[in-house]
Amino acid sequence: MQLYGKEQLCGILEKTARQNRLSHAVLLSGKNGVGKKTLAKYIAELILCENNACGECACCKNIESDAHPDVIFVKQACGGKYDIRSLREVIKNCVVLPNNGSFKVYVFEDCDTMNPVCYNALLKLVEEPAAHLRFVFTCVNTALVPETIMSRVTEYEVPEPSVSECERYLADIGTDLEKARELSETFSGNIGECVNCLNGSETKIVEYAKKIASAISSRDLYTALAELSAVSGRADFFRVLDHLANVFRDAIAIKYGQTAENIDKESAEKIAENYSDAEITHMSDAVFEISSNEIYNVNPALSAAYFIAGIIRS
């Protein structure tokens, strides 16, 4: 399994596994798109493969193709959140012994989206696991994971690939070299976002975000509101907010003499020029406030109006 930009971390994990010191519960933290899911599969290979994640045997190939019966990626409910009823089913099925080996590996992606009820349901399972159980959690924000869980897992921060490593990955999967370079630079080496863009699922979102950021940078807040209100669907709306948050972070970085890293460097530079530190911080806080309510059935159009009104008040 090729893990771009993660050679050092893979070396640590492999050595730990060889010494039989790999924790029964591992937490992988890092930004969306940095490869946490791929690394979770690698850890599953370390646990289940007789040749220490050789990548060649049937076990490893089945894990990589999501076909191994003892590697279970726990599904999230509609909306990307965990449901207590489905988690209770998982807990009930944990007593079933592995099909093909000594262990079953349960992967809980984006565990920082769980609510306290879900965490409490999992706590005893993680605290006192059966001998055949292993767990891998992934998250973006460890601050949202309760200390009761954090104290029972071993955390590894997943490094971000460099722009050149991302470019190499894209080239390896058959992307035109010029396109690979353009995407890698646009998304600052984030492989996941590059792949989403190649698949077409992110292109529309990026274009919306760029138009809105450009309008905000010119203080054309009417156009910004119109563009943000035109985003259809809650999922797309919150993805646009994610990209805007990156632009605002870049603008703050520019204010302090650093360089922009994300998709719309031009707008970030213009926002840094046309807005004060306090105004940019206020916009960033407003995006965070709206995004934190994603789990509720918020109205995107009203949220857009609230966001733009907040910029005007600032």
C-alpha positions in Angstrom: 0.0 0.0 0.0 1.5 3.3 -1.1 1.0 6.1 1.5 2.2 9.3 0.1 4.0 11.5 2.6 3.5 9.1 5.5 6.7 7.1 5.4 7.8 8.2 8.8 4.5 7.5 10.5 4.2 4.1 8.7 7.6 3.2 10.0 6.6 4.0 13.6 3.4 1.9 13.2 5.2 -1.0 11.6 7.9 -1.1 14.3 5.2 -0.9 17.0 3.3 -3.7 15.4 6.4 -5.9 15.1 7.0 -5.5 18.8 3.4 -6.4 19.6 2.9 -3.0 21.2 0.2 -1.6 18.8 -2.6 -0.3 20.9 -6.0 -2.1 20.8 -7.5 1.4 20.0 -5.8 3.9 17.7 -7.0 7.4 16.9 -5.9 9.0 13.6 -6.3 12.8 13.6 -5.8 15.2 10.8 -7.6 17.4 8.2 -10.1 16.0 5.8 -8.4 14.6 2.7 -5.0 13.8 4.2 -5.5 10.0 4.0 -6.8 8.9 7.4 -9.0 6.2 5.8 -6.2 4.8 3.8 -4.0 4.8 6.9 -6.7 3.0 8.8 -6.6 0.3 6.2 -2.8 0.1 6.6 -3.2 -0.4 10.3 -5.8 -3.1 9.7 -3.2 -4.8 7.4 -0.6 -4.6 10.2 -3.1 -6.3 12.6 -4.4 -9.0 10.2 -1.6 -9.7 7.7 0.8 -12.5 8.7 3.6 -10.7 6.9 3.1 -7.3 8.5 1.2 -5.4 5.9 3.0 -7.0 2.9 0.4 -5.5 0.5 0.6 -8.7 -1.7 -1.3 -11.4 0.1 -5.1 -12.0 -0.2 -5.6 -10.5 3.2 -4.1 -7.2 2.3 -5.7 -7.0 -1.1 -9.1 -7.7 0.4 -8.6 -4.9 3.0 -7.6 -2.5 0.3 -10.6 -3.3 -1.8 -13.0 -3.1 1.2 -13.7 -6.8 0.9 -12.3 -8.2 4.1 -15.0 -9.6 6.4 -13.1 -8.8 9.6 -12.5 -5.1 8.8 -15.7 -3.2 9.5 -16.1 0.4 8.6 -19.0 1.4 10.8 -21.6 3.2 8.7 -22.8 6.6 9.6 -26.5 7.6 9.3 -27.9 9.9 6.7 -26.3 13.3 7.1 -22.9 11.9 8.1 -23.7 11.5 11.8 -23.7 8.4 14.0 -27.0 6.8 15.2 -27.2 5.2 18.6 -29.3 2.4 17.3 -26.8 1.4 14.7 -24.0 1.6 17.2 -25.8 -0.7 19.5 -26.1 -3.2 16.7 -22.3 -2.9 16.2 -21.7 -3.5 19.9 -24.0 -6.5 19.8 -22.1 -8.0 16.8 -18.7 -7.5 18.5 -19.2 -10.8 20.4 -19.1 -12.7 17.1 -15.6 -14.1 16.5 -13.5 -13.2 13.5 -14.1 -15.0 10.2 -10.5 -15.4 8.9 -8.0 -14.7 11.7 -7.5 -13.7 15.3 -8.9 -10.2 15.2 -11.8 -8.0 14.0 -11.0 -4.4 13.3 -13.7 -1.8 13.7 -13.1 1.6 12.0 -15.1 4.6 13.2 -14.5 7.5 10.8 -15.1 11.1 11.8 -15.7 10.1 15.4 -15.6 13.7 16.4 -19.2 14.0 15.0 -20.5 11.6 17.6 -22.8 12.8 20.3 -22.3 12.0 24.1 -24.8 9.2 24.0 -22.8 7.4 21.3 -19.5 7.9 23.1 -21.0 6.5 26.3 -22.3 3.5 24.4 -18.8 2.8 23.1 -16.8 3.6 26.3 -17.0 0.2 27.9 -16.3 -1.6 24.7 -13.1 0.4 24.2 -12.2 0.3 27.9 -12.6 -3.5 28.3 -12.4 -5.0 24.8 -12.6 -8.7 24.1 -9.3 -10.2 23.0 -10.3 -10.4 19.4 -11.3 -6.7 19.0 -9.3 -3.9 17.7 -10.5 -0.3 17.0 -9.4 2.5 14.7 -10.9 6.0 15.1 -10.4 9.0 12.8 -11.2 12.6 13.5 -10.5 16.1 12.4 -10.8 17.8 15.8 -9.6 15.9 18.9 -11.0 18.7 21.1 -14.5 17.3 20.3 -13.6 13.8 21.5 -14.3 13.3 25.2 -11.3 12.7 27.5 -12.9 9.4 28.5 -12.2 8.2 25.0 -8.9 10.0 24.4 -7.4 8.4 27.5 -8.1 5.0 26.2 -6.7 5.4 22.7 -3.3 6.0 21.2 -3.3 9.1 19.0 -1.3 9.5 15.8 -1.5 12.8 13.9 -1.6 12.1 10.2 0.8 14.4 8.3 -0.4 16.3 5.3 1.3 15.4 2.0 3.4 18.0 0.4 2.4 19.6 -2.9 5.0 17.5 -4.7 3.9 14.2 -3.0 0.3 15.0 -3.9 1.3 15.7 -7.5 3.2 12.3 -7.6 0.1 10.5 -6.3 -2.1 12.1 -9.0 0.4 11.3 -11.7 0.5 7.7 -10.4 -3.2 7.3 -10.8 -3.0 8.5 -14.4 -3.7 12.2 -14.1 -2.2 14.5 -16.8 1.0 16.0 -15.4 -0.1 19.6 -15.9 -3.5 18.9 -14.3 -1.8 17.1 -11.4 0.5 20.1 -10.8 -2.4 22.5 -11.0 -4.6 20.6 -8.6 -1.8 19.9 -6.1 -1.1 23.6 -5.9 -4.7 24.7 -5.8 -5.5 22.4 -2.9 -2.1 22.7 -1.2 -1.3 19.0 -1.4 -4.6 17.7 -0.1 -5.0 14.5 -2.0 -8.6 13.9 -0.9 -9.8 17.2 -2.3 -7.8 16.8 -5.5 -9.5 13.4 -6.0 -12.9 14.9 -5.3 -12.2 17.6 -7.9 -11.2 15.0 -10.5 -14.4 13.1 -9.8 -16.4 16.3 -10.4 -17.9 16.3 -6.9 -15.9 19.3 -5.7 -15.5 21.5 -8.8 -18.9 23.2 -8.5 -18.3 23.8 -4.8 -14.9 25.3 -5.4 -16.4 27.7 -8.1 -19.1 28.8 -5.7 -16.6 29.4 -2.9 -14.3 31.4 -5.2 -17.2 33.6 -6.5 -18.4 34.3 -2.9 -14.9 35.0 -1.6 -14.2 37.3 -4.6 -17.4 39.3 -3.9 -16.6 39.6 -0.2 -13.0 40.7 -1.0 -14.5 43.5 -3.1 -17.0 44.3 -0.3 -19.8 43.5 -2.8 -21.9 41.8 -0.1 -25.1 41.8 -2.2 -23.5 39.5 -4.8 -21.9 37.4 -2.0 -25.3 36.9 -0.5 -26.9 36.0 -3.9 -24.2 33.5 -4.7 -24.2 31.9 -1.2 -28.0 31.7 -1.3 -27.9 30.0 -4.7 -26.0 27.0 -3.3 -28.5 24.1 -3.4 -28.5 21.5 -0.7 -27.3 21.6 2.9 -24.3 19.3 2.2 -23.0 21.6 -0.6 -23.7 24.7 1.5 -21.5 23.5 4.3 -18.8 22.4 1.9 -18.8 26.0 0.5 -18.5 27.3 4.1 -15.5 25.0 4.6 -13.7 26.6 1.7 -14.6 30.1 2.8 -13.2 29.3 6.2 -9.9 28.3 4.5 -9.8 31.6 2.6 -10.4 33.6 5.9 -7.6 31.6 7.6 -5.3 32.5 4.7 -6.3 36.1 5.0 -5.4 36.2 8.7 -2.1 34.4 7.9 -1.3 37.0 5.3 -2.0 39.8 7.8 0.8 38.3 9.9 3.3 38.0 7.1 2.7 34.3 6.2 1.7 32.9 2.8 -1.7 31.7 1.6 -2.0 27.9 1.2 -5.5 27.2 -0.1 -7.7 27.3 -3.1 -8.2 31.1 -3.6 -5.0 32.9 -2.8 -6.1 36.0 -4.8 -9.2 36.6 -2.7 -7.4 35.9 0.5 -4.8 38.5 -0.4 -7.6 41.0 -1.3 -9.5 40.3 1.9 -6.3 40.8 3.9 -5.9 44.2 2.2 -9.5 45.4 2.4 -10.5 44.2 5.9 -9.1 44.7 9.4 -7.9 41.8 11.6 -11.0 42.1 13.7 -13.3 42.0 10.6 -11.6 38.9 9.2 -11.7 37.2 12.6 -15.4 38.0 12.9 -16.1 36.5 9.5 -14.1 33.4 10.4 -16.0 33.1 13.7 -19.4 33.5 11.9 -18.5 30.6 9.5 -17.6 28.4 12.5 -20.8 29.3 14.3 -23.0 28.4 11.3 -20.9 25.2 10.6 -21.2 24.1 14.2 -25.0 23.9 13.7 -24.7 21.5 10.7 -26.2 18.7 12.8 -29.4 20.6 13.0 -31.9 21.1 10.2 -30.8 24.7 9.5 -32.0 26.6 6.5 -29.1 27.5 4.2 -30.7 30.6 2.8 -31.4 32.0 6.3 -27.9 31.0 7.4 -26.4 32.9 4.4 -28.4 36.0 5.2 -27.2 35.7 8.9 -23.6 35.4 7.7 -23.7 38.4 5.4 -25.6 40.5 8.0 -22.8 39.7 10.4 -20.2 41.0 8.0 -22.2 44.2 7.6 -22.5 44.7 11.4 -18.8 44.2 11.8 
